[in-house]
Amino acid sequence: MYFSDFIMWHFPLSYKSFIGNNRLDDNQFERNLKKTCLHKTEFAQLPEPIKTEIEMSWYKIFDMEFTNKDYTNAMAEKKIQACCWEIRKEDYRNNRIYCKMKSWCLLKSHF
């Protein structure tokens, strides 16, 4: 099962942008793009080394300890999503609904 930060998931999904460790990383990456006149280039058109650097930064969406406030919330406020290929009935043990919003708690199990 993969856990990911729901808010940060949008960086690779929609924005196709770099996720820096901090503002210094962000600024340095942007300066490098501007120096090479690539700051307005669509992701698909970027040179492979730059695309790879951006793609490698996306692994931070799976790091639940990554809490750069420019990208996500502190751990206590993170919205975490999980996905897996398959959950077989024989692997299922029980379910527990965790929620802060009462309206979401009305969901019922189908098992």
N, C-alpha and C positions, 0 to 999 in steps of 0.2 A: 504494500500500500504506500502511495506517495502522499505526503502532506505538503501543502504549499500555502503561502501567504496569499489570501484572496485579493488583497489590494495590490500587491506587487505583481500578481499574475498578469495584470494589464500592461505592464511594461513590455514583455515579449509578445503578448497577444495583440495588442492594439498599437502601442506607440513604437515598437521596435527600437527602443532606446537603451542606452547604456545605464547600468546601475552601479554607481560608484560606492566605494566603502565610506566615503565622506565627501563633504563639499569640495575639498582640495582635489580629490580624484575627479569629481564631476567637472570642475573648472579646467583642470589640466586636459582632460579628454576633449572638451569643447574647444579649448585653445588649439589643440593639435588638429582638430577638424577644420577650424577656420584658417590655420596656417597653410593647410593643403587645399583650401577652397572646396572642402567636402561637407561643410556644415549645413548645406541645404539639399544635399543629395539624398534621394530615397534609399532606404536600407538595401533593397535588392541591387542597386547600382553601385554600392560601395565596394572598394577593393576587398578581396578575401581576408587579408590580415585584420582589417578593421572590423569586418563583419564577425570574424571569429572572436575578437576581443569583446565585442558587444554581446555575442551569444554566450561566451564564458561568464560574463557578468550576470547573466540571467539565472545562473545556478543559485544565486542568493535567494530566490523565491522559495527554495526548499530548505533554507537555513532558518529555523525557527528562532535562533538566537540573534539574527540580524535585525537590528532595531534602529537603523538610520532614520531619524524623524523626517527627513526629506522624502522618504519613500513609503514608510510604513508606521505602524503604531508600536508602542511598547508591548512586550509579551502579554501582559494582562489584558490588553485591549485588542490584540490581533484577531483577525477573522481568518480562521484556518479552514482550509478545505482539504478533503482527502479524495483520492480516486484510486481505483484498482481495476484490473481487467475483469475480474469475476469474483463473485461471492457465491459459493455453492451452499445449498441448504444444509448439507452435512457439516459445513464449516461454521455455521451460525450457532452461537451459544445463547446470547441474549441481546437485548438492546436497551439503551438508556438514552433518553432525549435530554440534551443539554441546551438550554437556551436562556437568554436574558429577556427576550420579548415574549410575553404571555401568548400573543396571537400565534406565534410559531409553535408553541407547545401543544397546540391542538392537533398536530399531526399524529396519525395513528400508525402503528406498525402493521405491515402486511404479512408478517410471519406468524 
